[in-house]
Amino acid sequence: MKLGQWVGGVVSVLAGIGMMAAAVGCAGIPKGTKEDVSLGATVTVHATGAGIIKADTEKTTFKIKCSLCGYESEAITIDTPAMGKPHVLKWVCPKCGHKQTITVQVN
């Protein structure tokens, strides 16, 4: 087998895996959300394991996307956490039972 054929085969396999992941929705954050929302020149609300719909100094609203089956939660609103005191949520997908840790923090 020539090097070019081998590289082409590897690229094809990786592309297939990527398409399968996209098809089942097992990666990323919910559509229409962001990982980071700016609250000013130097302050940002950041979500890990979720996507932020909107945030201000008082409230943050986000949605969770299951990393296993792609289920998207309804919007969840919390008090915006204080800097250095992240909000941590242990979430269980109601569709497949997958457990995820969601963190919303101010940087």
Stockholm file with secondary structure:
# STOCKHOLM 1.0

chainA/1-107         MKLGQWVGGVVSVLAGIGMMAAAVGCAGIPKGTKEDVSLGATVTVHATGAGIIKADTEKTTFKIKCSLCGYESEAITIDTPAMGKPHVLKWVCPKCGHKQTITVQVN
#=GR chainA/1-107 SS CCHHHHHHHHHHHHHHHHHHHHHHTCSSCCTTCBSEEECSSSCEEEEESEEEEEECSSEEEEEEBCTTTCCBCCCEEEECCCTTCCEEEEEECTTTCCEEEEEEEEC
#=GC SS_cons         CCHHHHHHHHHHHHHHHHHHHHHHTCSSCCTTCBSEEECSSSCEEEEESEEEEEECSSEEEEEEBCTTTCCBCCCEEEECCCTTCCEEEEEECTTTCCEEEEEEEEC
//
